[in-house]
């Protein structure tokens, strides 16, 4: 009987958490009723996002609270050292210590030394080809995704009776973008050999939570700020990414990396000011600034934390994609169930079938884009990835200007040249520095 006591305690903790969740559900229903009254008030447009954020966080807590309680119990009781063989013990071991043989994300018995982060020295030509592949993969995936995103958020859907309606549930869009990515990466793990996965699963929760919250902030921000304002914020995201890299991974950057980061931000700013129509000067609100700041901070944390996992555990990009999206689906699904949003969305789908097609297409683009995201981060790091995505913002505006005949001023042209010039300067300096270090290493080996 003594061997089962720890498992019983874990079950009790889960039941205790469920009782807390029951109270939370009641609170959510109360807040949902209050939301209807808030939305009719004069300050609803600027501050109703706070209530939506609280509802989302309470939904996430239905998964995070039991996990937190079990983690503390496992750590204090030395549960893992007892070596239980039951189902609960295996799950706890995989979540908090890491998988051994036949782990959740394993697909073949590769040697543990064959990791995804074993970097072979690449030549300059190989770097250019690989970076070009990542660049165009990300551009095609996310330019299409951005078009569909704007279409879903702004288009009026029309039913058979001619009734029109907008779809505005940002949380469901986050969920639908993650579910297909999880299924695709899981299927890939089943059919393709991967190195053994040893990362404790709970470590993925942090970047998964920051990932879905940054996506939510991005969707919500469009309700409060103009499109040029949001693009300007994204263009400057490389700077907080570098700052977050120093905080999380103690990353040291060369002077040229700081210079190119500033040049890219200046170039994107000039391009946006020289090409975007200045229509929404009064649309920017304090709430929009907060949401954009939250988006940049959370997104910067996500990419740097994932890069740290790549380096520490040798996890592959597909394993990372599968684990992060698994927790993202669980967290967003819990939140949607708590708010009864699934029922409302199904009703919306039955009334407006074209919405189903848009959801399917945006899911495919998101899943494909995530494959390129994790691959790019694992090969070149988070800063290079953000540079590519920053350029994507410029290409999106450039495409819009070409299609809708917007004028580009001299400042806009100079901004484009500055961005691409800074990108080339960064690649050149990076390879130049790598060659210098290689020669120094060879000279040291000869002396020895």
C-alpha positions in Angstrom: 0.0 0.0 0.0 2.9 2.3 0.8 4.1 2.3 -2.8 0.7 3.7 -4.0 0.5 6.5 -1.5 2.5 9.0 -3.7 0.2 8.2 -6.6 -2.9 8.7 -4.4 -1.5 12.1 -3.2 -1.1 13.1 -6.9 -4.7 12.1 -7.6 -5.9 14.1 -4.6 -3.9 17.1 -5.9 -5.6 16.8 -9.2 -9.1 16.5 -7.6 -8.3 19.5 -5.4 -7.3 21.4 -8.5 -10.5 20.4 -10.2 -12.5 21.8 -7.3 -10.5 25.1 -7.7 -11.3 24.9 -11.4 -15.0 24.5 -10.6 -14.9 27.7 -8.7 -13.0 29.3 -11.5 -15.6 28.2 -14.0 -18.3 29.9 -11.9 -16.2 33.0 -11.8 -15.7 33.0 -15.5 -19.4 32.7 -16.1 -20.0 35.7 -13.8 -17.3 37.7 -15.6 -18.8 36.7 -18.9 -22.2 38.1 -17.9 -20.5 41.2 -16.6 -18.6 41.5 -20.0 -21.9 42.0 -21.8 -22.6 45.0 -19.5 -19.1 46.3 -19.9 -19.2 46.1 -23.7 -22.1 48.5 -23.7 -20.3 51.1 -21.6 -18.3 54.1 -23.0 -14.9 52.7 -22.1 -15.4 49.2 -23.5 -13.5 49.8 -26.7 -10.3 50.7 -24.9 -10.4 48.4 -21.9 -12.5 45.3 -22.6 -9.3 43.5 -23.6 -8.4 43.4 -20.0 -11.4 41.2 -19.2 -10.7 39.0 -22.1 -7.1 38.6 -21.0 -8.2 37.7 -17.5 -10.7 35.1 -18.9 -7.9 33.6 -21.0 -5.5 33.4 -18.0 -8.1 31.7 -15.9 -8.6 29.2 -18.6 -4.9 28.5 -18.8 -4.8 28.0 -15.0 -7.0 24.9 -15.4 -3.9 23.2 -16.8 -1.1 25.1 -15.1 -2.5 24.9 -11.5 -2.5 21.1 -11.3 0.9 21.0 -12.9 2.4 23.5 -10.5 1.0 21.6 -7.4 2.2 18.2 -8.7 5.7 19.7 -9.5 6.1 21.0 -6.0 5.0 17.7 -4.5 7.3 15.7 -6.7 10.2 18.0 -5.8 9.6 17.9 -2.1 8.7 14.2 -1.7 11.6 12.9 -4.0 8.9 11.0 -5.9 11.1 10.5 -8.9 13.9 8.8 -6.9 11.5 6.0 -5.8 11.3 4.6 -9.4 7.6 3.7 -9.6 6.5 1.6 -12.6 2.9 2.7 -12.9 1.3 4.8 -15.5 1.3 7.9 -13.3 4.9 7.4 -12.5 5.9 7.3 -16.2 3.9 10.4 -17.0 5.4 12.3 -14.1 8.9 11.1 -15.0 8.5 12.3 -18.6 7.0 15.7 -17.6 9.5 16.6 -14.9 12.7 14.6 -15.5 12.7 13.7 -19.2 12.0 10.7 -21.3 14.2 7.6 -21.3 13.8 4.9 -23.9 10.6 5.0 -26.0 9.9 8.6 -24.9 6.8 10.5 -26.0 8.7 12.4 -28.8 11.0 9.6 -29.8 10.6 8.0 -33.2 13.8 5.8 -33.4 16.6 4.6 -31.2 19.2 7.1 -32.3 22.4 7.3 -30.3 22.2 10.0 -27.7 25.2 11.7 -29.2 23.3 12.3 -32.5 21.6 15.6 -31.5 20.0 18.2 -33.5 22.4 20.9 -32.4 25.6 19.2 -33.6 26.8 22.0 -35.9 29.1 21.0 -38.7 31.2 23.9 -40.1 29.3 25.3 -43.2 31.0 27.2 -46.0 29.8 30.7 -47.0 28.1 29.3 -50.1 26.3 26.7 -48.0 25.2 29.4 -45.5 23.8 31.5 -48.4 21.9 28.6 -49.9 20.5 27.5 -46.6 19.6 31.0 -45.5 17.9 31.6 -48.9 15.8 28.4 -48.5 14.7 29.5 -45.0 14.1 33.1 -46.2 11.7 32.1 -49.1 10.0 29.4 -47.1 9.1 31.9 -44.4 8.1 34.7 -46.8 5.7 32.5 -48.8 4.2 30.9 -45.8 3.6 34.0 -43.8 2.8 36.5 -46.5 -0.1 34.1 -47.4 -0.9 33.7 -43.7 -1.0 37.5 -43.2 -3.4 37.9 -46.1 -5.7 35.3 -44.7 -5.4 36.7 -41.2 -6.5 40.2 -42.3 -9.3 38.6 -44.4 -10.7 36.7 -41.4 -10.5 39.6 -39.0 -11.9 42.3 -41.4 -14.2 40.4 -43.8 -17.9 40.3 -43.3 -19.2 36.8 -43.7 -22.6 36.4 -45.4 -25.0 33.5 -44.8 -27.7 32.1 -47.1 -30.2 34.7 -45.9 -27.9 37.6 -46.5 -27.1 38.2 -42.9 -23.6 39.6 -42.3 -21.2 39.1 -39.3 -17.6 39.5 -38.3 -15.6 36.8 -36.5 -13.6 38.4 -33.7 -12.6 35.5 -31.4 -8.8 35.9 -31.3 -8.3 32.9 -29.0 -9.9 30.5 -31.5 -7.7 31.7 -34.3 -4.7 31.0 -32.1 -6.0 27.5 -31.4 -6.8 26.7 -35.0 -3.3 27.8 -36.0 -1.7 25.4 -33.5 -3.8 22.2 -33.9 -2.8 21.4 -37.4 0.9 22.2 -36.7 0.7 19.7 -33.8 -0.9 17.0 -35.9 1.7 17.5 -38.7 4.7 17.4 -36.5 3.3 14.4 -34.6 2.8 12.5 -37.9 6.3 13.5 -39.0 7.7 12.0 -35.8 6.0 8.7 -36.5 7.4 8.3 -40.0 10.8 9.9 -39.7 13.7 8.9 -37.4 14.6 11.4 -34.7 17.2 11.6 -32.0 16.1 10.4 -28.6 14.2 13.1 -26.7 15.4 13.7 -23.2 13.9 17.2 -22.4 11.5 17.4 -19.5 8.2 18.2 -21.0 7.3 20.9 -18.5 10.1 23.1 -19.9 8.0 23.6 -23.1 5.2 25.1 -21.1 7.0 28.4 -20.7 7.6 29.1 -24.4 4.2 27.6 -25.3 2.4 30.0 -22.9 4.4 33.0 -24.2 3.8 32.0 -27.8 0.0 31.8 -27.5 -0.2 35.0 -25.5 2.0 36.9 -28.0 -0.2 35.7 -30.8 -3.3 36.8 -28.8 -1.8 40.2 -28.2 -1.0 40.6 -31.9 -4.6 39.8 -32.9 -6.1 42.1 -30.2 -3.7 44.9 -31.0 -5.3 45.3 -34.4 -8.5 46.4 -32.7 -6.7 49.4 -31.1 -3.8 50.4 -33.4 -3.4 51.1 -37.1 -1.7 48.6 -39.4 1.4 50.9 -40.0 1.8 51.3 -36.2 1.9 47.5 -35.7 4.3 47.0 -38.5 6.6 49.6 -37.1 6.6 47.8 -33.7 7.4 44.5 -35.4 10.2 46.1 -37.3 11.9 47.1 -34.1 11.5 43.7 -32.5 15.1 42.7 -33.2 16.3 45.0 -30.4 14.2 43.4 -27.6 15.1 39.9 -29.0 18.8 40.7 -28.5 18.1 42.1 -25.0 16.1 39.0 -24.1 18.9 36.9 -25.4 21.3 38.5 -23.0 18.9 37.9 -20.1 17.9 34.3 -20.8 21.0 32.8 -22.5 23.7 35.3 -21.5 24.3 35.8 -25.2 27.1 38.1 -26.1 26.7 40.1 -29.4 29.3 41.7 -31.5 29.3 45.4 -32.2 28.3 44.9 -35.8 25.2 43.0 -34.6 24.0 46.1 -32.6 24.8 48.3 -35.6 22.8 46.2 -38.1 19.9 45.9 -35.6 19.7 49.7 -35.4 20.1 50.1 -39.2 17.3 47.6 -39.9 15.0 49.3 -37.5 15.7 52.7 -39.0 15.4 51.4 -42.5 12.0 49.7 -41.8 10.8 52.9 -40.1 11.8 55.0 -43.1 10.1 52.5 -45.5 6.8 52.5 -43.5 6.8 56.3 -43.2 7.5 56.6 -46.9 5.0 54.0 -48.2 2.1 53.6 -45.7 -0.9 55.9 -45.9 -1.2 58.0 -42.9 -4.9 57.3 -42.2 -5.0 56.2 -38.6 -3.2 58.8 -36.7 -5.9 58.9 -34.0 -6.5 55.1 -34.0 -3.5 54.4 -31.8 -4.6 54.1 -28.2 -2.9 53.4 -24.9 -4.3 49.9 -24.9 -2.9 49.2 -28.3 0.6 50.3 -27.1 0.4 48.0 -24.1 -0.7 45.1 -26.3 2.1 45.7 -28.8 4.6 45.9 -26.0 3.3 42.6 -24.6 3.5 41.1 -28.0 7.2 42.1 -28.5 8.3 41.0 -25.1 6.5 37.7 -25.2 7.6 36.9 -28.7 11.2 37.8 -27.9 11.1 35.5 -24.9 9.7 32.6 -27.0 12.4 32.6 -29.7 15.3 33.0 -27.2 13.9 30.3 -24.8 13.5 27.9 -27.7 17.0 28.6 -28.8 18.2 27.8 -25.2 16.4 24.4 -25.4 18.1 23.7 -28.7 21.5 24.3 -27.2 21.0 22.6 -23.9 19.1 19.4 -24.8 19.8 18.9 -28.5 16.1 18.8 -29.3 15.2 18.8 -33.0 13.1 21.4 -34.6 10.2 18.9 -35.2 10.3 17.7 -31.6 10.2 21.3 -30.5 7.3 22.1 -32.8 5.3 19.0 -31.6 5.8 19.7 -27.9 5.2 23.5 -28.0 2.1 23.1 -30.1 0.8 20.2 -27.9 0.8 22.5 -24.9 -0.5 25.4 -26.9 -3.5 23.3 -28.0 -4.1 22.2 -24.4 -3.9 25.7 -23.0 -6.1 27.4 -25.6 -8.6 24.5 -25.7 -9.0 24.8 -21.9 -9.6 28.5 -22.2 -12.1 28.1 -25.0 -14.0 25.4 -23.1 -14.2 27.6 -20.0 -15.6 30.5 -22.0 -18.0 28.2 -24.1 -16.3 29.6 -27.2 -16.2 26.3 -29.0 -20.0 26.2 -29.1 -20.3 29.8 -30.4 -17.7 29.1 -33.1 -19.4 25.9 -34.3 -22.6 27.9 -34.6 -20.7 30.6 -36.6 -19.3 27.9 -38.8 -22.7 26.4 -39.5 -24.1 29.8 -40.5 -21.0 30.8 -42.6 -19.4 27.8 -44.3 -16.8 30.0 -46.1 -15.3 30.6 -42.7 -14.3 26.9 -42.5 -12.3 27.2 -45.7 -10.5 30.2 -44.4 -9.7 28.4 -41.1 -8.3 25.4 -43.0 -6.1 27.6 -45.2 -4.7 29.7 -42.4 -3.9 26.6 -40.4 -1.9 25.1 -43.3 0.1 28.3 -43.8 0.7 28.6 -40.0 1.8 24.9 -39.7 4.2 25.2 -42.7 5.5 28.5 -41.4 6.2 27.0 -38.0 8.3 24.3 -39.6 10.5 27.0 -41.2 10.5 29.0 -37.9 12.0 26.1 -35.8 14.4 25.1 -38.6 15.7 28.7 -39.0 16.1 29.2 -35.3 17.9 25.9 -34.9 20.3 26.7 -37.8 20.9 30.5 -37.5 19.5 31.6 -34.1 16.6 33.9 -33.1 18.2 37.1 -34.3 18.5 36.0 -37.9 15.0 34.6 -37.7 13.6 38.0 -36.6 15.6 39.8 -39.3 13.9 37.6 -42.0 10.5 38.2 -40.4 11.2 41.9 -40.3 12.0 41.9 -44.0 8.7 40.0 -44.5 6.9 43.0 -43.0 8.5 45.3 -45.6 7.7 42.9 -48.4 4.0 42.8 -47.3 3.8 46.6 -47.5 5.7 46.6 -50.8 3.2 44.0 -52.2 0.3 46.1 -51.1 1.8 49.2 -52.7 2.3 47.3 -56.0 -1.2 45.8 -56.0 -3.1 49.0 -54.9 -0.8 51.5 -56.6 0.4 53.3 -53.4 3.2 55.8 -53.9 6.6 55.1 -52.4 8.6 58.2 -51.6 12.4 58.6 -51.7 12.5 57.8 -47.9 10.7 54.5 -48.6 13.2 53.5 -51.3 16.1 54.4 -49.0 14.6 52.4 -46.2 14.4 49.3 -48.4 18.0 49.7 -49.5 19.1 50.2 -45.9 17.3 47.1 -44.6 18.8 44.8 -47.3 22.2 46.5 -47.0 22.2 45.9 -43.2 21.2 42.2 -43.8 24.1 41.7 -46.2 26.4 43.5 -43.9 25.4 41.2 -41.1 26.0 38.0 -43.1 29.3 39.3 -44.4 30.6 40.3 -40.9 29.4 37.0 -39.4 31.2 34.9 -41.9 34.3 37.2 -41.7 34.4 36.8 -37.9 33.9 33.0 -38.2 36.8 32.8 -40.7 39.1 34.8 -38.3 38.2 32.5 -35.4 38.8 29.4 -37.5 42.3 30.7 -38.5 43.2 31.5 -34.9 42.1 28.0 -33.9 44.2 26.4 -36.6 47.2 28.5 -35.7 46.8 27.5 -32.0 46.6 23.8 -33.0 49.8 24.1 -35.1 51.7 25.7 -32.2 50.6 22.9 -29.9 
